[in-house]
Amino acid sequence: MDLSLTGKKAIISGANRGIGLTIAHHYAAEGIELALLGRNEKGLADAAAEVRARQPGVRVVTAVVDLEQPQTIKPAADAAVAQLGGVDILVNCAGGAYRGRLAEIPDDMWERYFKVKPLGLLRMTRELLPQLKESAQGRVINISGTRGREPESHSMMSGPINFGTLSVTKAMANELGPFGITVNAICPGSTRTRRFTELVEITARERNLSLEKAEQWLLQEVPLGKVIEPEDIADLAVFLASARSRLISGTAINVDGGRTRSI
Ligand SMILES: NC(=O)c1ccc[n+]([C@@H]2O[C@H](COP(=O)([O-])OP(=O)(O)OC[C@H]3O[C@@H](n4cnc5c(N)ncnc54)[C@H](OP(=O)(O)O)[C@@H]3O)[C@@H](O)[C@H]2O)c1
């Protein structure tokens, strides 16, 4: 399938590890030029070197941003655009959530995490609007999460943060459609990144299980019975960036092994 991605330019936030870094590897394999954004300069340099090592010849640049610090967003967006010479695809992947139930999450944590997602992704997208509008294949891909659709009390913060991301995705799709830009969200279920490893460890401690049994316990409600791998998310991020998804916009797609119960 011709995905028409060779030579496109992508900016990915949260690209120094986890899902963001895996998307970077998949994009590089398609010949996409990359700007990796994150708050850790050394981590970004290492990630860029890793991507170049797997795909020699693909241009990979970096720019430091801390989405909790709004004043860092425009300089990072400008630096990425200046180095790449434009942008066609923006993947807003940076984020996370403080673990805990209602009474366990301090106020400042709500504010910190909301500044990253959805507020940070909204600010980043706003900074890049002129370049995205110039692109012949403008794409915005927001990494949300299934908890945005089905909140859980034990992971209280994941609900509103990811729900807000879905709402922003839909509104941006409405606004940017007339400029030929598609805006979509991907909703990962529990995906094997640092966060998942922590969840397995917590579950093992709380339920007095081995790590292997704890992972199996977490998979009980996943019909396909497998942990989502970052590659599963990255495959969809490639398709949503491609010319083949040209009329898909304003939607959110779960990658969760069928776990989400709602339709
Ligand atoms: N893994 C899952 O099970 C899961 C499930 C649902 C949704 N998601 C979503 O998928 C996305 C990626 O998650 P992941 O599992 O790959 O997580 P991860 O391994 O923890 O990576 C999170 C990334 O976000 C970056 N980040 C965090 N705060 C930032 C800030 N203030 N400014 C700039 N960058 C920041 C991190 O940078 P540092 O290295 O500097 O911390 C890191 O690169 C997140 O939006 C997450 O909510 C993940």
The ligand as an SDF file (V2000), in Angstrom:
LIG
                    3D

 48 52  0  0  0  0  0  0  0  0999 V2000
    0.9920    3.2710   28.3550 N   0  0  0  0  0  0  0  0  0  0  0  0
   -0.3190    3.2000   28.5270 C   0  0  0  0  0  0  0  0  0  0  0  0
   -0.8440    2.2000   29.0520 O   0  0  0  0  0  0  0  0  0  0  0  0
   -1.2040    4.3350   28.0980 C   0  0  0  0  0  0  0  0  0  0  0  0
   -2.5950    4.1380   28.1710 C   0  0  0  0  0  0  0  0  0  0  0  0
   -3.4380    5.1710   27.7760 C   0  0  0  0  0  0  0  0  0  0  0  0
   -2.8980    6.3490   27.2990 C   0  0  0  0  0  0  0  0  0  0  0  0
   -1.5400    6.5130   27.2160 N   0  0  0  0  0  0  0  0  0  0  0  0
   -1.0180    7.7990   26.7340 C   0  0  0  0  0  0  0  0  0  0  0  0
    0.0020    7.5890   25.7700 O   0  0  0  0  0  0  0  0  0  0  0  0
    0.9260    8.6770   25.8240 C   0  0  0  0  0  0  0  0  0  0  0  0
    2.3270    8.1170   25.9190 C   0  0  0  0  0  0  0  0  0  0  0  0
    2.3890    7.3200   27.0750 O   0  0  0  0  0  0  0  0  0  0  0  0
    3.5670    6.2930   27.3880 P   0  0  0  0  0  0  0  0  0  0  0  0
    2.9490    5.1030   27.9890 O   0  0  0  0  0  0  0  0  0  0  0  0
    4.4620    6.1690   26.2230 O   0  0  0  0  0  0  0  0  0  0  0  0
    4.2410    7.0730   28.5790 O   0  0  0  0  0  0  0  0  0  0  0  0
    5.7340    7.2980   29.0340 P   0  0  0  0  0  0  0  0  0  0  0  0
    6.6140    6.1730   28.6420 O   0  0  0  0  0  0  0  0  0  0  0  0
    5.5860    7.6630   30.4640 O   0  0  0  0  0  0  0  0  0  0  0  0
    6.1400    8.5770   28.1960 O   0  0  0  0  0  0  0  0  0  0  0  0
    5.5180    9.8020   28.4140 C   0  0  0  0  0  0  0  0  0  0  0  0
    6.2150   10.8190   27.5540 C   0  0  0  0  0  0  0  0  0  0  0  0
    5.6120   12.0990   27.7950 O   0  0  0  0  0  0  0  0  0  0  0  0
    6.6500   13.0170   28.1110 C   0  0  0  0  0  0  0  0  0  0  0  0
    6.1980   14.0870   28.9930 N   0  0  0  0  0  0  0  0  0  0  0  0
    5.5930   13.9620   30.1750 C   0  0  0  0  0  0  0  0  0  0  0  0
    5.3840   15.1840   30.7220 N   0  0  0  0  0  0  0  0  0  0  0  0
    5.8930   16.0810   29.8460 C   0  0  0  0  0  0  0  0  0  0  0  0
    5.9880   17.4920   29.8320 C   0  0  0  0  0  0  0  0  0  0  0  0
    5.5690   18.2350   30.8580 N   0  0  0  0  0  0  0  0  0  0  0  0
    6.5440   18.0900   28.7530 N   0  0  0  0  0  0  0  0  0  0  0  0
    6.9950   17.3500   27.7150 C   0  0  0  0  0  0  0  0  0  0  0  0
    6.9520   16.0190   27.6800 N   0  0  0  0  0  0  0  0  0  0  0  0
    6.4020   15.3810   28.7240 C   0  0  0  0  0  0  0  0  0  0  0  0
    7.6800   12.1460   28.8190 C   0  0  0  0  0  0  0  0  0  0  0  0
    8.9160   12.8240   28.8940 O   0  0  0  0  0  0  0  0  0  0  0  0
    9.9560   12.5720   30.1180 P   0  0  0  0  0  0  0  0  0  0  0  0
   10.7970   11.4120   29.6820 O   0  0  0  0  0  0  0  0  0  0  0  0
   10.6970   13.8570   30.2050 O   0  0  0  0  0  0  0  0  0  0  0  0
    9.1430   12.2840   31.3420 O   0  0  0  0  0  0  0  0  0  0  0  0
    7.6820   10.9360   27.9220 C   0  0  0  0  0  0  0  0  0  0  0  0
    8.4150   11.1730   26.7580 O   0  0  0  0  0  0  0  0  0  0  0  0
    0.5210    9.5420   27.0310 C   0  0  0  0  0  0  0  0  0  0  0  0
   -0.1980   10.6550   26.5720 O   0  0  0  0  0  0  0  0  0  0  0  0
   -0.3640    8.6050   27.8350 C   0  0  0  0  0  0  0  0  0  0  0  0
   -1.3210    9.3000   28.6090 O   0  0  0  0  0  0  0  0  0  0  0  0
   -0.6810    5.5310   27.6170 C   0  0  0  0  0  0  0  0  0  0  0  0
  1  2  1  0
  2  3  2  0
  2  4  1  0
  4  5  1  0
  4 48  2  0
  5  6  2  0
  6  7  1  0
  7  8  2  0
  8  9  1  0
  8 48  1  0
  9 10  1  0
  9 46  1  0
 10 11  1  0
 11 12  1  0
 11 44  1  0
 12 13  1  0
 13 14  1  0
 14 15  2  0
 14 16  1  0
 14 17  1  0
 17 18  1  0
 18 19  2  0
 18 20  1  0
 18 21  1  0
 21 22  1  0
 22 23  1  0
 23 24  1  0
 23 42  1  0
 24 25  1  0
 25 26  1  0
 25 36  1  0
 26 27  1  0
 26 35  1  0
 27 28  2  0
 28 29  1  0
 29 30  1  0
 29 35  2  0
 30 31  1  0
 30 32  2  0
 32 33  1  0
 33 34  2  0
 34 35  1  0
 36 37  1  0
 36 42  1  0
 37 38  1  0
 38 39  2  0
 38 40  1  0
 38 41  1  0
 42 43  1  0
 44 45  1  0
 44 46  1  0
 46 47  1  0
M  CHG  2   8   1  16  -1
M  END
$$$$
